[in-house]
Structure formats: structure tokens, C-alpha cells
Amino acid sequence: MNFMVVVDQNYGIGKNNKLLTHLTDDLKYFRQTTLGKVVVMGRRTLESLPGGKAFDNRVNIVMTRDLSFNHEGAIIVHSLEDLFSTLAAYPSDDVFIVGGGQIYNMLYPYCRYGYITKIHEDLTADTKIDVIDELPNWELVWQSEEKENNGHTFVWTRYENMMVKAY
Ligand SMILES: NC(=O)c1ccc[n+]([C@@H]2O[C@H](COP(=O)([O-])OP(=O)(O)OC[C@H]3O[C@@H](n4cnc5c(N)ncnc54)[C@H](OP(=O)(O)O)[C@@H]3O)[C@@H](O)[C@H]2O)c1
């Protein structure tokens, strides 16, 4: 599996259950990369999406401990074990962890690649993820040229986990 995230310079990812900012080009990149694939998210991230709607043309898997939770267009799972048995039906390369903080931090050890969009600013987040650059098993394998969009400068990067945890 893989993860895809947008971070600020402190690995902040969100505030008040919203994204820190919107980068039109990055949203297109996210869509292109995940279309037709499997996206895994926490219940709070699902609720943060426009209209609270699941992503179109993707298999949406949502994690919650609430056994009564249901959502149109989403497969609901209630634990890590439940998630892994659901994911057994899909090729691992096709699975993208898409947030938020709790879900990234729990699942990145199982990911092969991390697609990290890095915005070069402090956007005062209340939700952060672990600093991938500081983890011993992760290596930067690709970085785009510097980009500018919606008043922000950023780069796209891809990190590879050299010790992927089996699931
Ligand atoms: N920058 C980015 O790329 C990006 C991407 C996505 C999201 N975000 C941001 O991240 C923030 C949300 O992140 P968050 O950490 O607050 O929430 P989250 O990770 O989206 O969802 C957390 C919820 O997932 C469920 N959950 C967590 N661990 C579980 C487990 N082991 N088994 C079953 N369910 C589990 C729980 O749902 P219940 O409470 O229902 O039990 C928990 O409250 C928002 O600000 C959002 O905009 C940023």
C-alpha cells in the first residue's frame, strides 16, 4: 500500500477538521493518482470532504469504531484486522492511505511509497503526522521541481520505505 498526503514545513496536515489550504494542481494530482484505486481514510476525514461525500470512481474504505456507522459509497471497517482482511481482495499497489492524522500514523509502516506534497510554509496545523524524513527506513526517491499554485510554493516528493511491515 501507499500513502498520499499534503504537509506544511512541520508535517502539519489539517486544522479544525479541514485541510490547511487548497492547491488546485495538487487536487488534480491526487485525483489522477487515485482514480480507479482503493482509498482508505478515517471517519473524520470522510466527514471533512465536500458534502461529506466519498470519492467518486474509487473504492472508499472508512475506518470507525462506531459499529452503527454507515455511509453511501463506502465500505466501513472497525479495526486494523478488519481493514487488512478487506484489503486482501485488492492488489497492495492499488491501495492509498489518504488520511487523516490517526490513520496515516497507524498505517505508514505498512506502506511501500509515501507521496508527500510539501508546502514551504508554517500553516499552523492542529493535526500532524510523523516526520518521515527523520525515520530511518524511509528514503526520498523522487522530488519535483519547485511549483507554485494558489499563492503557495511546494514540491511533490515520493519516499520509499525500505522495511515495509507485512499485513
Ligand atoms: N493534508 C492532507 O493530505 C490530509 C489528508 C486527509 C485528512 N487531512 C486532515 O486530517 C484531519 C483529520 O485527521 P484526524 O487524525 O483528526 O482524523 P482521521 O484520522 O481522519 O479519523 C480518525 C477516526 O478514525 C477512526 N479510527 C482511528 N483508528 C481506528 C482504528 N484502529 N479502528 C477503527 N477506527 C479507527 C476513528 O473514528 P470514530 O471516532 O468514528 O470511531 C477516529 O476518530 C483533518 O484536518 C483533515 O482535513 C489532511
The ligand as an SDF file (V2000), in Angstrom:
LIG
                    3D

 48 52  0  0  0  0  0  0  0  0999 V2000
   -3.1030   17.1800    4.3860 N   0  0  0  0  0  0  0  0  0  0  0  0
   -3.6710   16.0660    3.9390 C   0  0  0  0  0  0  0  0  0  0  0  0
   -3.2190   15.4880    2.9380 O   0  0  0  0  0  0  0  0  0  0  0  0
   -4.8620   15.4990    4.6540 C   0  0  0  0  0  0  0  0  0  0  0  0
   -5.4960   14.3500    4.1780 C   0  0  0  0  0  0  0  0  0  0  0  0
   -6.5910   13.8560    4.8780 C   0  0  0  0  0  0  0  0  0  0  0  0
   -7.0270   14.4930    6.0300 C   0  0  0  0  0  0  0  0  0  0  0  0
   -6.3890   15.6130    6.4590 N   0  0  0  0  0  0  0  0  0  0  0  0
   -6.8090   16.3290    7.6600 C   0  0  0  0  0  0  0  0  0  0  0  0
   -6.6380   15.4880    8.7980 O   0  0  0  0  0  0  0  0  0  0  0  0
   -7.5620   15.9100    9.8160 C   0  0  0  0  0  0  0  0  0  0  0  0
   -8.3210   14.6960   10.3060 C   0  0  0  0  0  0  0  0  0  0  0  0
   -7.4040   13.7810   10.8910 O   0  0  0  0  0  0  0  0  0  0  0  0
   -7.7290   13.0880   12.3180 P   0  0  0  0  0  0  0  0  0  0  0  0
   -6.4770   12.4530   12.8020 O   0  0  0  0  0  0  0  0  0  0  0  0
   -8.4090   14.0830   13.2050 O   0  0  0  0  0  0  0  0  0  0  0  0
   -8.8420   12.0010   11.9510 O   0  0  0  0  0  0  0  0  0  0  0  0
   -8.8380   10.7390   10.9270 P   0  0  0  0  0  0  0  0  0  0  0  0
   -7.5410   10.0280   11.0060 O   0  0  0  0  0  0  0  0  0  0  0  0
   -9.3450   11.1790    9.6030 O   0  0  0  0  0  0  0  0  0  0  0  0
  -10.0140    9.8570   11.5500 O   0  0  0  0  0  0  0  0  0  0  0  0
   -9.9240    9.4310   12.8800 C   0  0  0  0  0  0  0  0  0  0  0  0
  -11.0440    8.4460   13.1430 C   0  0  0  0  0  0  0  0  0  0  0  0
  -10.7410    7.1930   12.5140 O   0  0  0  0  0  0  0  0  0  0  0  0
  -11.2870    6.1530   13.2860 C   0  0  0  0  0  0  0  0  0  0  0  0
  -10.2070    5.2610   13.7120 N   0  0  0  0  0  0  0  0  0  0  0  0
   -8.9280    5.5760   14.0600 C   0  0  0  0  0  0  0  0  0  0  0  0
   -8.2290    4.4690   14.3890 N   0  0  0  0  0  0  0  0  0  0  0  0
   -9.0830    3.4260   14.2290 C   0  0  0  0  0  0  0  0  0  0  0  0
   -8.9640    2.0140   14.4160 C   0  0  0  0  0  0  0  0  0  0  0  0
   -7.8050    1.4340   14.8480 N   0  0  0  0  0  0  0  0  0  0  0  0
  -10.0430    1.2470   14.1720 N   0  0  0  0  0  0  0  0  0  0  0  0
  -11.2040    1.7870   13.7420 C   0  0  0  0  0  0  0  0  0  0  0  0
  -11.3790    3.1160   13.5570 N   0  0  0  0  0  0  0  0  0  0  0  0
  -10.3310    3.9210   13.7910 C   0  0  0  0  0  0  0  0  0  0  0  0
  -11.9800    6.8050   14.4900 C   0  0  0  0  0  0  0  0  0  0  0  0
  -13.3110    7.0470   14.0940 O   0  0  0  0  0  0  0  0  0  0  0  0
  -14.5500    7.0930   15.1620 P   0  0  0  0  0  0  0  0  0  0  0  0
  -14.2790    8.2780   16.0380 O   0  0  0  0  0  0  0  0  0  0  0  0
  -15.7630    7.2280   14.3000 O   0  0  0  0  0  0  0  0  0  0  0  0
  -14.5040    5.7850   15.9110 O   0  0  0  0  0  0  0  0  0  0  0  0
  -11.2190    8.1160   14.6160 C   0  0  0  0  0  0  0  0  0  0  0  0
  -11.9380    9.1320   15.2800 O   0  0  0  0  0  0  0  0  0  0  0  0
   -8.4470   16.9600    9.1700 C   0  0  0  0  0  0  0  0  0  0  0  0
   -7.9840   18.2580    9.4900 O   0  0  0  0  0  0  0  0  0  0  0  0
   -8.2750   16.6860    7.6790 C   0  0  0  0  0  0  0  0  0  0  0  0
   -8.5410   17.8240    6.8680 O   0  0  0  0  0  0  0  0  0  0  0  0
   -5.3160   16.1260    5.7920 C   0  0  0  0  0  0  0  0  0  0  0  0
  1  2  1  0
  2  3  2  0
  2  4  1  0
  4  5  1  0
  4 48  2  0
  5  6  2  0
  6  7  1  0
  7  8  2  0
  8  9  1  0
  8 48  1  0
  9 10  1  0
  9 46  1  0
 10 11  1  0
 11 12  1  0
 11 44  1  0
 12 13  1  0
 13 14  1  0
 14 15  2  0
 14 16  1  0
 14 17  1  0
 17 18  1  0
 18 19  2  0
 18 20  1  0
 18 21  1  0
 21 22  1  0
 22 23  1  0
 23 24  1  0
 23 42  1  0
 24 25  1  0
 25 26  1  0
 25 36  1  0
 26 27  1  0
 26 35  1  0
 27 28  2  0
 28 29  1  0
 29 30  1  0
 29 35  2  0
 30 31  1  0
 30 32  2  0
 32 33  1  0
 33 34  2  0
 34 35  1  0
 36 37  1  0
 36 42  1  0
 37 38  1  0
 38 39  2  0
 38 40  1  0
 38 41  1  0
 42 43  1  0
 44 45  1  0
 44 46  1  0
 46 47  1  0
M  CHG  2   8   1  16  -1
M  END
$$$$
